Amino acid sequence: MGRGVSSRQMLHAGPDGTTHETPLLSVSFHVPQEPSDTVKTGGAIFVDRDGVLNRFGSMKSANDVDRLAEPGAVESLVRLMKTTKLPVYVVTNQQGANKTGGRAKAEVALDRLAELIVANGGKFAAILYCPNRHFTPVPSGTVNGFKPGGGMFLEAAGQHNLDLSKSYMVGDSVKDMVAAKKAHPDIQTVLVKTGKAGQDDHLPHPPEAWEDNINTAVDWIIAQEAKLS
């Protein structure tokens, strides 16, 4: 794709045997795709992976995804997809992808996450990950995909013409909250008490919701969307 973004399609079989495609995007230092001039399609839901969908731990294989998964995370995400009809994106920092063999390990784990969602009747709109190291300077004229940079959100919005002002972000870290607000100040942020539980840095602004885990975060978003219908 160029622009500091590369992509491929992950293919998985759904419960009825049909094949579903989930885009996997590597988003580095880049110039986000510009939205088209057409009317925006609506909001979206962004979710961090580590500390939200799974416990922290070495993630080198597909089996590690199953071993470290937060209880009910997959089922809750599928319920979120089906209930709200909003597209759901994973946005995750994966600086280990810069190591020798690291990209393959990172993508195997992300592929397994997508496979579990499809097998349970859902589908991510896309999974975006950033392989940058946190200390690497940002080249002039580019946006950093690495959270707390907002690049992954902006790339998804540009590709799919999303309205970030009507979107949500679920994360466990201050970086997640800051990245979402950098992408758009009106994104509603949900901080969960798993993973880093917001203790990684000073929180510059309170989240719109503070929930116990991904399951209760899903309940909160569904309730918010119900108020709009």
ROLUM-448095 format. One record per atom (N, C-alpha, C): residue in three letters; z negated, x negated, y negated. Coordinates in steps of 0.02 Angstrom, whole numbers, plus 50000, padded with zeros to 5 digits. Example, Ala and Ser with C-alpha at 12.3 -4.5 7.8 and 13.67 -1.06 7.14 Angstrom:
kevex, zz, xx, yy
ala, 49610, 49340, 50284
ala, 49610, 49385, 50225
ala, 49610, 49340, 50165
ser, 49646, 49358, 50112
ser, 49643, 49316, 50053
ser, 49606, 49355, 49998
This chain:
kevex, zz, xx, yy
met, 50000, 49960, 50061
met, 50000, 50000, 50000
met, 50000, 49958, 49937
gly, 49976, 49895, 49940
gly, 49971, 49856, 49880
gly, 49912, 49878, 49838
arg, 49907, 49854, 49777
arg, 49855, 49871, 49729
arg, 49785, 49853, 49754
gly, 49778, 49810, 49804
gly, 49712, 49795, 49830
gly, 49686, 49848, 49878
val, 49732, 49891, 49903
val, 49713, 49944, 49949
val, 49760, 49940, 50010
ser, 49731, 49941, 50070
ser, 49772, 49945, 50130
ser, 49747, 50004, 50171
ser, 49791, 50033, 50211
ser, 49771, 50092, 50249
ser, 49807, 50096, 50316
arg, 49777, 50134, 50360
arg, 49809, 50152, 50424
arg, 49780, 50219, 50446
gln, 49813, 50251, 50494
gln, 49791, 50315, 50519
gln, 49754, 50305, 50586
met, 49695, 50335, 50591
met, 49659, 50336, 50655
met, 49675, 50402, 50690
leu, 49688, 50399, 50754
leu, 49709, 50458, 50792
leu, 49656, 50476, 50844
his, 49635, 50540, 50843
his, 49584, 50562, 50891
his, 49599, 50633, 50914
ala, 49578, 50649, 50974
ala, 49589, 50716, 51003
ala, 49531, 50762, 50985
gly, 49548, 50822, 50961
gly, 49499, 50873, 50947
gly, 49478, 50910, 51009
pro, 49430, 50957, 51002
pro, 49407, 50995, 51061
pro, 49462, 51033, 51097
asp, 49514, 51052, 51061
asp, 49569, 51090, 51093
asp, 49624, 51044, 51119
gly, 49614, 50978, 51112
gly, 49663, 50931, 51138
gly, 49715, 50909, 51088
thr, 49718, 50941, 51029
thr, 49766, 50922, 50979
thr, 49745, 50856, 50945
thr, 49794, 50817, 50923
thr, 49780, 50753, 50892
thr, 49772, 50760, 50817
his, 49721, 50729, 50790
his, 49707, 50732, 50718
his, 49710, 50662, 50689
glu, 49736, 50657, 50628
glu, 49741, 50593, 50593
glu, 49686, 50588, 50540
thr, 49651, 50532, 50539
thr, 49602, 50518, 50487
thr, 49621, 50453, 50453
pro, 49636, 50454, 50388
pro, 49654, 50392, 50353
pro, 49593, 50345, 50348
leu, 49605, 50281, 50361
leu, 49555, 50229, 50352
leu, 49581, 50182, 50298
leu, 49545, 50176, 50242
leu, 49567, 50136, 50186
leu, 49519, 50078, 50173
ser, 49547, 50018, 50167
ser, 49510, 49961, 50144
ser, 49523, 49953, 50069
val, 49470, 49959, 50029
val, 49478, 49960, 49956
val, 49441, 49899, 49927
ser, 49479, 49851, 49901
ser, 49450, 49790, 49875
ser, 49448, 49794, 49799
phe, 49461, 49737, 49764
phe, 49471, 49739, 49692
phe, 49540, 49769, 49682
his, 49546, 49823, 49644
his, 49609, 49858, 49643
his, 49618, 49897, 49578
val, 49678, 49922, 49569
val, 49694, 49968, 49515
val, 49700, 50036, 49548
pro, 49653, 50082, 49536
pro, 49655, 50147, 49571
pro, 49719, 50184, 49558
gln, 49741, 50220, 49610
gln, 49801, 50261, 49603
gln, 49789, 50314, 49550
glu, 49838, 50323, 49506
glu, 49832, 50373, 49454
glu, 49841, 50442, 49482
pro, 49799, 50491, 49460
pro, 49809, 50560, 49482
pro, 49876, 50586, 49458
ser, 49904, 50634, 49494
ser, 49966, 50665, 49472
ser, 49952, 50712, 49415
asp, 50004, 50738, 49384
asp, 49997, 50784, 49328
asp, 49984, 50856, 49351
thr, 49983, 50867, 49416
thr, 49971, 50935, 49441
thr, 49898, 50953, 49434
val, 49882, 51016, 49442
val, 49813, 51040, 49438
val, 49772, 51008, 49493
lys, 49711, 50985, 49476
lys, 49668, 50954, 49526
lys, 49652, 51004, 49581
thr, 49645, 50977, 49642
thr, 49635, 51019, 49701
thr, 49564, 51046, 49706
gly, 49517, 51017, 49671
gly, 49447, 51039, 49675
gly, 49402, 50980, 49690
gly, 49338, 50996, 49704
gly, 49290, 50944, 49716
gly, 49292, 50917, 49787
ala, 49247, 50869, 49800
ala, 49243, 50838, 49866
ala, 49171, 50817, 49878
ile, 49157, 50797, 49939
ile, 49091, 50772, 49957
ile, 49099, 50700, 49983
phe, 49062, 50654, 49952
phe, 49063, 50584, 49973
phe, 48997, 50568, 50007
val, 49000, 50529, 50061
val, 48941, 50513, 50100
val, 48940, 50439, 50116
asp, 48884, 50407, 50104
asp, 48875, 50337, 50126
asp, 48863, 50338, 50201
arg, 48873, 50280, 50234
arg, 48863, 50278, 50306
arg, 48795, 50249, 50324
asp, 48785, 50183, 50313
asp, 48724, 50149, 50335
asp, 48663, 50173, 50297
gly, 48613, 50195, 50334
gly, 48553, 50221, 50303
gly, 48555, 50296, 50292
val, 48615, 50326, 50302
val, 48624, 50398, 50293
val, 48646, 50430, 50359
leu, 48702, 50408, 50385
leu, 48728, 50434, 50448
leu, 48701, 50396, 50508
asn, 48679, 50335, 50496
asn, 48651, 50295, 50550
asn, 48595, 50251, 50524
arg, 48551, 50230, 50569
arg, 48498, 50183, 50552
arg, 48529, 50114, 50542
phe, 48495, 50071, 50506
phe, 48519, 50003, 50497
phe, 48515, 49965, 50564
gly, 48563, 49922, 50576
gly, 48565, 49883, 50636
gly, 48633, 49852, 50645
ser, 48639, 49807, 50692
ser, 48703, 49774, 50704
ser, 48755, 49824, 50729
met, 48810, 49829, 50693
met, 48862, 49878, 50709
met, 48926, 49839, 50727
lys, 48931, 49821, 50791
lys, 48987, 49779, 50813
lys, 49034, 49815, 50861
ser, 49012, 49871, 50887
ser, 49052, 49905, 50937
ser, 49046, 49980, 50930
ala, 49088, 50017, 50965
ala, 49085, 50090, 50964
ala, 49018, 50114, 50990
asn, 48990, 50081, 51041
asn, 48926, 50102, 51069
asn, 48870, 50098, 51018
asp, 48875, 50050, 50971
asp, 48823, 50043, 50920
asp, 48820, 50104, 50875
val, 48877, 50136, 50863
val, 48879, 50196, 50821
val, 48838, 50251, 50854
asp, 48846, 50261, 50918
asp, 48808, 50312, 50955
asp, 48734, 50293, 50957
arg, 48720, 50229, 50967
arg, 48650, 50207, 50975
arg, 48610, 50214, 50910
leu, 48643, 50203, 50854
leu, 48607, 50202, 50790
leu, 48614, 50267, 50750
ala, 48651, 50315, 50776
ala, 48663, 50377, 50738
ala, 48599, 50413, 50722
glu, 48595, 50439, 50660
glu, 48539, 50482, 50641
glu, 48545, 50548, 50679
pro, 48490, 50573, 50706
pro, 48492, 50636, 50744
pro, 48523, 50693, 50703
gly, 48572, 50727, 50732
gly, 48603, 50784, 50700
gly, 48653, 50768, 50646
ala, 48666, 50705, 50632
ala, 48710, 50687, 50576
ala, 48781, 50712, 50586
val, 48809, 50701, 50644
val, 48878, 50723, 50657
val, 48883, 50798, 50654
glu, 48837, 50832, 50686
glu, 48839, 50906, 50686
glu, 48831, 50934, 50616
ser, 48787, 50903, 50576
ser, 48777, 50927, 50507
ser, 48839, 50917, 50465
leu, 48872, 50861, 50473
leu, 48933, 50849, 50434
leu, 48988, 50899, 50452
val, 48995, 50913, 50517
val, 49046, 50962, 50538
val, 49028, 51031, 50509
arg, 48965, 51048, 50509
arg, 48944, 51112, 50480
arg, 48960, 51114, 50405
leu, 48949, 51058, 50372
leu, 48965, 51053, 50300
leu, 49039, 51063, 50288
met, 49081, 51031, 50329
met, 49153, 51038, 50322
met, 49176, 51110, 50331
lys, 49149, 51142, 50383
lys, 49171, 51210, 50399
lys, 49144, 51262, 50350
thr, 49084, 51251, 50325
thr, 49052, 51300, 50281
thr, 49078, 51297, 50210
thr, 49085, 51236, 50182
thr, 49106, 51230, 50112
thr, 49181, 51225, 50104
lys, 49217, 51203, 50157
lys, 49289, 51191, 50155
lys, 49307, 51133, 50108
leu, 49257, 51098, 50081
leu, 49271, 51041, 50037
leu, 49288, 50980, 50080
pro, 49336, 50938, 50057
pro, 49351, 50877, 50094
pro, 49291, 50830, 50092
val, 49279, 50796, 50148
val, 49222, 50750, 50153
val, 49249, 50680, 50164
tyr, 49224, 50633, 50124
tyr, 49245, 50563, 50127
tyr, 49184, 50519, 50141
val, 49194, 50468, 50182
val, 49144, 50415, 50189
val, 49162, 50359, 50142
val, 49113, 50334, 50103
val, 49123, 50277, 50060
val, 49069, 50226, 50076
thr, 49089, 50169, 50104
thr, 49039, 50122, 50131
thr, 49056, 50050, 50114
asn, 49006, 50012, 50092
asn, 49013, 49940, 50082
asn, 49011, 49906, 50150
gln, 49059, 49862, 50162
gln, 49062, 49826, 50226
gln, 49080, 49753, 50212
gln, 49035, 49717, 50177
gln, 49051, 49648, 50158
gln, 49055, 49602, 50219
gly, 49028, 49625, 50276
gly, 49035, 49586, 50337
gly, 49106, 49582, 50361
ala, 49150, 49626, 50335
ala, 49221, 49624, 50354
ala, 49256, 49562, 50330
asn, 49224, 49524, 50285
asn, 49252, 49462, 50260
asn, 49243, 49404, 50309
lys, 49197, 49412, 50357
lys, 49185, 49359, 50405
lys, 49239, 49357, 50459
thr, 49244, 49302, 50494
thr, 49293, 49296, 50548
thr, 49281, 49350, 50600
gly, 49331, 49391, 50612
gly, 49325, 49446, 50659
gly, 49288, 49506, 50632
gly, 49264, 49501, 50570
gly, 49223, 49554, 50542
gly, 49261, 49618, 50528
arg, 49324, 49612, 50506
arg, 49362, 49672, 50491
arg, 49373, 49714, 50554
ala, 49389, 49682, 50610
ala, 49400, 49720, 50672
ala, 49336, 49756, 50693
lys, 49279, 49722, 50688
lys, 49215, 49753, 50708
lys, 49199, 49812, 50662
ala, 49210, 49803, 50597
ala, 49195, 49857, 50550
ala, 49239, 49917, 50564
glu, 49302, 49905, 50578
glu, 49348, 49961, 50588
glu, 49338, 49995, 50655
val, 49316, 49959, 50706
val, 49301, 49990, 50770
val, 49244, 50040, 50761
ala, 49192, 50021, 50723
ala, 49135, 50065, 50712
ala, 49155, 50126, 50671
leu, 49196, 50116, 50620
leu, 49218, 50172, 50579
leu, 49264, 50218, 50618
asp, 49305, 50189, 50661
asp, 49348, 50229, 50705
asp, 49307, 50274, 50751
arg, 49252, 50247, 50778
arg, 49209, 50286, 50822
arg, 49176, 50343, 50784
leu, 49155, 50331, 50722
leu, 49125, 50384, 50681
leu, 49175, 50441, 50671
ala, 49237, 50424, 50655
ala, 49288, 50475, 50647
ala, 49301, 50512, 50712
glu, 49300, 50475, 50767
glu, 49311, 50506, 50833
glu, 49257, 50558, 50849
leu, 49195, 50542, 50834
leu, 49140, 50588, 50847
leu, 49147, 50652, 50806
ile, 49167, 50644, 50743
ile, 49176, 50703, 50700
ile, 49232, 50748, 50726
val, 49288, 50717, 50744
val, 49345, 50756, 50770
val, 49327, 50791, 50836
ala, 49292, 50755, 50879
ala, 49273, 50784, 50944
ala, 49227, 50844, 50936
asn, 49191, 50848, 50879
asn, 49147, 50904, 50866
asn, 49179, 50958, 50822
gly, 49244, 50952, 50811
gly, 49280, 51005, 50776
gly, 49288, 50996, 50701
gly, 49273, 50937, 50675
gly, 49282, 50923, 50604
gly, 49333, 50868, 50593
lys, 49341, 50847, 50530
lys, 49385, 50791, 50514
lys, 49370, 50767, 50444
phe, 49361, 50701, 50437
phe, 49353, 50672, 50371
phe, 49420, 50675, 50334
ala, 49418, 50686, 50269
ala, 49479, 50680, 50229
ala, 49503, 50607, 50229
ala, 49455, 50560, 50230
ala, 49470, 50489, 50236
ala, 49405, 50451, 50242
ile, 49409, 50392, 50270
ile, 49352, 50345, 50269
ile, 49375, 50285, 50228
leu, 49336, 50269, 50177
leu, 49351, 50212, 50134
leu, 49296, 50161, 50140
tyr, 49315, 50097, 50149
tyr, 49265, 50044, 50151
tyr, 49287, 49987, 50107
cys, 49237, 49951, 50080
cys, 49252, 49893, 50037
cys, 49228, 49829, 50071
pro, 49273, 49781, 50082
pro, 49254, 49718, 50116
pro, 49230, 49664, 50068
asn, 49226, 49678, 50003
asn, 49206, 49627, 49954
asn, 49135, 49603, 49967
arg, 49121, 49541, 49947
arg, 49053, 49516, 49945
arg, 49022, 49537, 49878
his, 48958, 49552, 49878
his, 48927, 49581, 49819
his, 48927, 49534, 49759
phe, 48931, 49468, 49771
phe, 48926, 49420, 49717
phe, 48993, 49397, 49690
thr, 49048, 49421, 49718
thr, 49114, 49398, 49697
thr, 49133, 49428, 49630
pro, 49153, 49386, 49580
pro, 49172, 49412, 49515
pro, 49231, 49461, 49520
val, 49232, 49511, 49477
val, 49285, 49560, 49477
val, 49343, 49534, 49435
pro, 49403, 49526, 49464
pro, 49461, 49502, 49425
pro, 49476, 49549, 49366
ser, 49498, 49520, 49312
ser, 49515, 49560, 49253
ser, 49569, 49611, 49268
gly, 49560, 49671, 49241
gly, 49609, 49724, 49250
gly, 49603, 49763, 49315
thr, 49551, 49748, 49355
thr, 49541, 49783, 49419
thr, 49474, 49819, 49419
val, 49466, 49863, 49467
val, 49404, 49900, 49479
val, 49375, 49876, 49545
asn, 49309, 49869, 49548
asn, 49278, 49847, 49610
asn, 49264, 49906, 49655
gly, 49289, 49903, 49717
gly, 49274, 49955, 49765
gly, 49203, 49951, 49790
phe, 49172, 49893, 49784
phe, 49105, 49881, 49811
phe, 49053, 49917, 49769
lys, 49015, 49963, 49799
lys, 48962, 49997, 49763
lys, 48908, 49947, 49742
pro, 48884, 49949, 49679
pro, 48884, 50004, 49632
pro, 48947, 50013, 49591
gly, 49002, 49980, 49607
gly, 49065, 49995, 49575
gly, 49090, 50064, 49598
gly, 49128, 50096, 49556
gly, 49152, 50164, 49573
gly, 49222, 50166, 49602
gly, 49248, 50109, 49623
gly, 49319, 50106, 49642
gly, 49339, 50150, 49700
met, 49296, 50157, 49751
met, 49315, 50197, 49809
met, 49321, 50271, 49791
phe, 49277, 50294, 49748
phe, 49280, 50363, 49724
phe, 49344, 50375, 49684
leu, 49360, 50328, 49640
leu, 49419, 50335, 49597
leu, 49483, 50333, 49638
glu, 49483, 50292, 49691
glu, 49543, 50288, 49733
glu, 49553, 50353, 49771
ala, 49501, 50381, 49799
ala, 49507, 50445, 49834
ala, 49529, 50499, 49786
ala, 49501, 50500, 49726
ala, 49519, 50551, 49677
ala, 49591, 50546, 49656
gly, 49615, 50484, 49647
gly, 49684, 50474, 49627
gly, 49733, 50493, 49682
gln, 49717, 50476, 49743
gln, 49763, 50491, 49799
gln, 49767, 50566, 49814
his, 49710, 50600, 49807
his, 49707, 50671, 49828
his, 49695, 50719, 49770
asn, 49701, 50692, 49709
asn, 49696, 50734, 49649
asn, 49631, 50774, 49646
leu, 49576, 50741, 49660
leu, 49511, 50773, 49663
leu, 49481, 50781, 49593
asp, 49440, 50832, 49586
asp, 49401, 50842, 49525
asp, 49331, 50814, 49538
leu, 49319, 50753, 49515
leu, 49255, 50721, 49528
leu, 49197, 50757, 49494
ser, 49211, 50795, 49441
ser, 49157, 50831, 49406
ser, 49129, 50887, 49449
lys, 49165, 50907, 49502
lys, 49143, 50960, 49547
lys, 49125, 50932, 49616
ser, 49108, 50868, 49617
ser, 49097, 50834, 49681
ser, 49024, 50815, 49691
tyr, 49010, 50790, 49752
tyr, 48942, 50770, 49771
tyr, 48944, 50701, 49803
met, 48888, 50666, 49798
met, 48879, 50603, 49833
met, 48812, 50602, 49868
val, 48812, 50588, 49933
val, 48750, 50582, 49972
val, 48741, 50508, 49991
gly, 48685, 50478, 49969
gly, 48673, 50408, 49985
gly, 48598, 50395, 49991
asp, 48582, 50334, 50015
asp, 48512, 50316, 50023
asp, 48491, 50262, 49974
ser, 48537, 50238, 49933
ser, 48522, 50181, 49889
ser, 48536, 50196, 49816
val, 48505, 50157, 49773
val, 48520, 50162, 49702
val, 48593, 50145, 49689
lys, 48620, 50097, 49727
lys, 48691, 50079, 49719
lys, 48736, 50139, 49730
asp, 48719, 50180, 49779
asp, 48759, 50241, 49792
asp, 48759, 50288, 49732
met, 48699, 50297, 49703
met, 48692, 50343, 49647
met, 48729, 50317, 49586
val, 48722, 50252, 49572
val, 48754, 50222, 49514
val, 48830, 50222, 49521
ala, 48854, 50207, 49581
ala, 48927, 50206, 49593
ala, 48958, 50274, 49580
ala, 48924, 50327, 49604
ala, 48950, 50395, 49594
ala, 48954, 50412, 49520
lys, 48901, 50396, 49483
lys, 48899, 50413, 49412
lys, 48948, 50370, 49371
lys, 48962, 50309, 49395
lys, 49013, 50268, 49362
lys, 49082, 50301, 49370
ala, 49094, 50329, 49429
ala, 49159, 50361, 49442
ala, 49166, 50423, 49398
his, 49113, 50462, 49393
his, 49112, 50520, 49348
his, 49040, 50541, 49336
pro, 49019, 50549, 49273
pro, 48949, 50564, 49259
pro, 48925, 50631, 49284
asp, 48972, 50676, 49301
asp, 48953, 50743, 49323
asp, 48951, 50751, 49398
ile, 48964, 50698, 49436
ile, 48955, 50703, 49509
ile, 48882, 50717, 49522
gln, 48868, 50765, 49567
gln, 48799, 50781, 49586
gln, 48778, 50733, 49641
thr, 48724, 50698, 49630
thr, 48701, 50647, 49678
thr, 48642, 50674, 49719
val, 48642, 50657, 49783
val, 48589, 50676, 49829
val, 48563, 50611, 49861
leu, 48499, 50596, 49848
leu, 48468, 50535, 49876
leu, 48426, 50555, 49936
val, 48439, 50523, 49993
val, 48400, 50539, 50053
val, 48345, 50488, 50064
lys, 48293, 50509, 50100
lys, 48233, 50467, 50109
lys, 48238, 50424, 50172
thr, 48297, 50422, 50203
thr, 48308, 50376, 50259
thr, 48338, 50311, 50231
gly, 48348, 50262, 50275
gly, 48379, 50199, 50252
gly, 48337, 50165, 50199
lys, 48369, 50150, 50143
lys, 48334, 50116, 50087
lys, 48292, 50164, 50046
ala, 48305, 50229, 50053
ala, 48266, 50281, 50019
ala, 48259, 50269, 49944
gly, 48310, 50241, 49914
gly, 48310, 50230, 49842
gly, 48264, 50175, 49817
gln, 48241, 50132, 49863
gln, 48194, 50080, 49845
gln, 48227, 50012, 49834
asp, 48294, 50010, 49834
asp, 48329, 49945, 49828
asp, 48333, 49920, 49756
asp, 48321, 49963, 49707
asp, 48328, 49943, 49637
asp, 48297, 49997, 49594
his, 48294, 49983, 49528
his, 48270, 50034, 49481
his, 48322, 50088, 49475
leu, 48302, 50150, 49481
leu, 48348, 50207, 49476
leu, 48355, 50227, 49403
pro, 48415, 50217, 49373
pro, 48423, 50230, 49301
pro, 48421, 50304, 49282
his, 48433, 50348, 49330
his, 48431, 50419, 49317
his, 48412, 50455, 49382
pro, 48376, 50509, 49379
pro, 48356, 50544, 49440
pro, 48415, 50577, 49473
pro, 48416, 50580, 49540
pro, 48470, 50617, 49574
pro, 48461, 50691, 49563
glu, 48514, 50729, 49574
glu, 48509, 50801, 49568
glu, 48467, 50830, 49624
ala, 48463, 50795, 49680
ala, 48420, 50817, 49736
ala, 48394, 50757, 49773
trp, 48333, 50763, 49799
trp, 48302, 50711, 49840
trp, 48284, 50744, 49906
glu, 48320, 50726, 49960
glu, 48312, 50760, 50024
glu, 48286, 50713, 50078
asp, 48258, 50743, 50130
asp, 48228, 50703, 50184
asp, 48280, 50663, 50223
asn, 48338, 50692, 50235
asn, 48388, 50659, 50277
asn, 48456, 50693, 50267
ile, 48505, 50671, 50304
ile, 48573, 50699, 50297
ile, 48574, 50773, 50314
asn, 48533, 50794, 50360
asn, 48533, 50865, 50380
asn, 48510, 50910, 50323
thr, 48456, 50892, 50289
thr, 48432, 50933, 50234
thr, 48476, 50924, 50172
ala, 48508, 50866, 50166
ala, 48556, 50856, 50111
ala, 48615, 50904, 50119
val, 48639, 50912, 50181
val, 48693, 50960, 50195
val, 48671, 51030, 50176
asp, 48609, 51049, 50194
asp, 48584, 51115, 50177
asp, 48585, 51126, 50101
trp, 48565, 51075, 50064
trp, 48563, 51080, 49990
trp, 48633, 51090, 49961
ile, 48682, 51051, 49985
ile, 48750, 51058, 49959
ile, 48779, 51126, 49976
ile, 48767, 51150, 50037
ile, 48792, 51216, 50056
ile, 48762, 51270, 50010
ala, 48698, 51263, 49994
ala, 48665, 51311, 49950
ala, 48695, 51308, 49880
gln, 48709, 51248, 49856
gln, 48739, 51240, 49789
gln, 48807, 51273, 49786
glu, 48848, 51262, 49838
glu, 48915, 51290, 49839
glu, 48912, 51367, 49845
ala, 48862, 51392, 49881
ala, 48855, 51465, 49889
ala, 48842, 51498, 49821
lys, 48808, 51463, 49776
lys, 48794, 51490, 49710
lys, 48859, 51498, 49668
leu, 48909, 51459, 49686
leu, 48972, 51459, 49647
leu, 49021, 51512, 49673
ser, 49009, 51538, 49733
ser, 49056, 51585, 49763
ser, 49042, 51657, 49741
